[in-house]
Structure formats: structure tokens, C-alpha cells
């Protein structure tokens, strides 16, 4: 049986960082990210609404940070989200994950050695 991802009880990264990505990932350009949830920030970049200003919280994040969270567009999320590893994934620290968790008063994730 597989373990439940600690990301499902965290969500800190979705409420700290600007989630920017190439505008071509939006649905209107042939991508999968819903246009109505994005904001254009430059000629080539868009971001998830809510992550372009403080206080930061992605519009697609549901739930309570540090308790139980989920992404309302998980199957249609941007490459930025798909490629953000939790700290400890494959035995590697992700300092950004650790920092986001710390800013929400959550302990760092345990990094297990990969053999």
C-alpha cells in the first residue's frame, strides 16, 4: 500500500510562491490550465491568480494549509506545479519546500536516504 503524500496536508508552496509559467500552457493557447484562473504578467508569462500579490494564495488551492488541502485543477495544473518536488523526494532536500513550510510554522519534511 502506498503512503499518502505529505503535500495533501501541507499546501504551503501554493501560498508562498508566485506560480508563473509560459502563457502557452493556458487553455486558450492549447494548454491545460484554465484561462479564468490565470493572470498575464508579461508577454510570455502567466501566473495563477492569487500568486501575483501578497498575501499569496493560489486560487486553485482548496482547504486549510497544514491540515488538509487539494488542488481544484490538479489534472490541469501548470508545469511549474508538476515539477515542484516536495522536500525529501528521491532523497533530495528542496530548500523552497522547507522555506514555505517554515513560513507556515510547519516542520521540514524528513529526507530519507535513497538506496
C-alpha positions in Angstrom: 0.0 0.0 0.0 1.4 3.4 -0.9 1.8 6.2 1.6 -0.3 9.3 1.4 1.6 12.3 0.1 2.5 14.9 2.8 1.5 17.5 0.2 -2.1 16.7 0.9 -1.8 18.1 4.4 0.5 21.0 3.6 -0.2 23.4 0.7 2.4 25.9 1.9 4.1 26.2 -1.5 0.7 27.2 -3.0 0.5 30.1 -0.5 4.1 31.5 -0.7 5.4 31.5 -4.3 4.2 33.1 -7.5 3.2 30.2 -9.8 4.4 31.5 -13.1 4.5 29.6 -16.3 4.7 30.0 -20.1 1.5 31.5 -21.4 1.1 28.7 -23.9 0.1 26.4 -21.0 -3.3 28.2 -20.8 -6.3 26.5 -22.4 -6.8 29.3 -24.9 -3.3 28.6 -26.3 -3.8 24.9 -26.4 -2.6 24.1 -22.9 -4.5 22.7 -20.0 -4.5 25.5 -17.4 -8.0 27.2 -17.2 -7.7 30.8 -18.5 -10.1 32.2 -16.0 -7.7 31.2 -13.2 -4.6 32.9 -14.6 -3.2 36.4 -14.8 -0.9 37.6 -17.6 2.3 39.0 -16.1 4.4 39.6 -19.2 4.2 38.9 -22.9 5.4 35.4 -22.3 4.4 34.5 -18.8 1.1 34.0 -16.9 0.6 33.0 -13.3 -2.1 31.5 -11.2 -4.4 34.1 -9.8 -3.7 34.9 -6.2 0.0 34.2 -6.5 0.9 37.5 -8.1 0.4 39.6 -5.0 0.6 39.4 -1.2 -1.0 37.8 0.7 -0.2 34.9 -1.7 -2.6 32.0 -2.1 -3.3 30.2 -5.4 -6.9 30.5 -6.4 -6.9 26.7 -7.1 -5.9 25.7 -3.6 -8.7 24.3 -1.5 -8.6 23.6 2.2 -6.6 24.6 5.2 -2.8 24.9 4.9 -1.1 22.5 7.3 -4.3 20.4 7.8 -5.9 19.2 4.5 -5.5 20.7 1.1 -6.1 19.9 -2.5 -5.8 21.5 -5.9 -9.1 22.1 -7.7 -7.3 21.8 -11.1 -4.8 19.1 -10.2 -5.0 17.3 -13.5 -4.8 20.6 -15.4 -2.1 22.3 -13.2 0.9 24.1 -14.8 4.3 22.6 -15.4 5.6 24.8 -12.5 3.4 22.8 -10.1 4.0 19.5 -11.7 7.8 20.0 -11.4 7.9 21.3 -7.9 9.3 18.4 -5.7 8.5 18.1 -2.1 11.5 18.1 0.2 12.7 14.6 0.6 11.5 13.4 -2.8 14.1 10.9 -4.1 16.2 11.7 -1.1 16.8 15.3 -2.1 16.2 18.4 0.0 14.1 21.1 -1.6 15.0 24.3 0.2 12.0 26.1 -1.3 9.6 23.5 0.1 11.4 23.7 3.5 11.1 27.5 3.5 7.4 27.5 2.5 6.7 25.1 5.3 8.7 27.1 7.8 6.8 30.3 6.9 3.6 28.5 7.8 5.0 27.2 11.0 5.2 23.6 9.7 8.3 21.4 10.4 10.5 20.4 7.5 9.8 17.0 5.8 12.1 14.2 6.6 14.6 13.3 3.8 15.1 9.6 3.6 18.3 8.2 2.0 17.6 6.6 -1.3 19.5 3.3 -1.8 
